[in-house]
Amino acid sequence: MPINAIGLLNRSISDSWLQDERMIIDLSHARGYRLAHTVTIDADTYMPTTLILWTAHQHTATVVVAPSVAHFPSTSIQNAVALACALVTPAGTIPPLEAHTL
């Protein structure tokens, strides 16, 4: 059974939304994930951490796939999401952080 993943696309930093979305789809398939949903955020998104994590929970996703870590609005949001999910980008995978390592 494939692992569920969600995509993350930040339109505030994306030069090409279609290209970034294609990258999320292709990377998910290459890693054998089932891409359940893609969350789209921008600079005006209210509570992006909550939105990302709630979406992952709703889709039983343990992985967030993004075109780059820059799609996370801040390092603190990236770290918060990494407490619950692996973060996958073309540059590599950041496994879920253990709460005691923070």
C-alpha positions in Angstrom: 0.0 0.0 0.0 1.5 3.3 -1.0 2.4 6.0 1.5 0.1 9.1 1.3 1.6 12.4 0.6 0.4 16.0 0.1 2.1 18.6 -2.0 2.9 22.1 -1.0 3.0 24.9 -3.5 3.7 28.5 -2.3 2.5 30.8 -5.1 4.4 33.8 -3.5 7.7 32.3 -4.5 6.9 30.2 -7.5 8.1 31.4 -10.9 5.9 28.8 -12.6 3.0 27.3 -10.8 2.4 24.7 -13.5 6.1 23.6 -13.5 6.2 23.4 -9.7 3.0 21.4 -9.6 4.3 19.0 -12.2 7.5 18.7 -10.1 5.4 17.7 -7.0 3.5 15.1 -9.0 6.6 13.7 -10.6 8.6 13.5 -7.4 5.7 11.9 -5.6 5.3 9.2 -8.2 9.1 8.7 -8.5 9.2 8.0 -4.7 6.2 5.7 -4.8 3.9 8.1 -2.8 0.2 8.5 -3.5 -0.3 12.2 -3.9 -3.6 12.8 -2.1 -3.9 16.6 -2.3 -1.8 19.7 -3.0 -2.0 22.6 -0.6 -1.6 26.0 -2.2 -0.5 28.9 -0.1 0.7 32.4 -0.6 1.9 35.4 1.6 -1.7 36.0 2.7 -2.5 32.5 3.8 -3.9 32.6 7.4 -2.1 30.1 9.7 -0.2 28.1 7.0 1.2 25.7 9.6 -2.2 24.7 10.7 -3.5 24.4 7.1 -0.6 22.2 6.0 -0.8 19.9 9.1 -4.6 19.7 9.0 -4.5 18.8 5.4 -1.9 16.1 6.0 -4.0 14.7 8.8 -7.2 14.8 6.7 -5.5 12.7 4.0 -3.5 10.5 6.4 -0.3 11.8 4.8 3.0 11.2 6.4 5.0 13.1 3.7 4.9 16.7 2.4 6.4 17.1 -1.1 7.5 20.5 -2.2 9.6 21.9 -5.2 12.0 23.3 -2.6 12.2 24.1 1.1 11.7 27.7 0.1 8.0 26.8 -0.4 7.7 26.7 3.4 7.1 30.3 4.5 9.7 30.1 7.3 12.1 27.8 9.0 9.8 27.6 12.0 7.0 26.4 9.8 9.2 23.9 8.1 10.4 22.6 11.5 6.8 22.4 12.8 5.7 20.4 9.8 8.7 18.1 10.1 7.5 17.1 13.6 4.7 15.2 12.0 5.8 14.5 8.4 8.8 13.8 6.2 9.6 16.7 3.9 10.6 15.7 0.4 12.1 18.0 -2.2 14.3 17.3 -5.3 17.3 18.2 -3.1 16.5 15.4 -0.6 14.4 14.2 2.2 14.2 15.6 5.7 12.8 12.8 7.9 10.3 13.6 10.6 12.0 15.2 13.6 11.7 13.6 17.0 10.3 16.1 19.5 13.2 15.4 21.9 15.8 16.6 19.3 14.4 20.2 19.3 
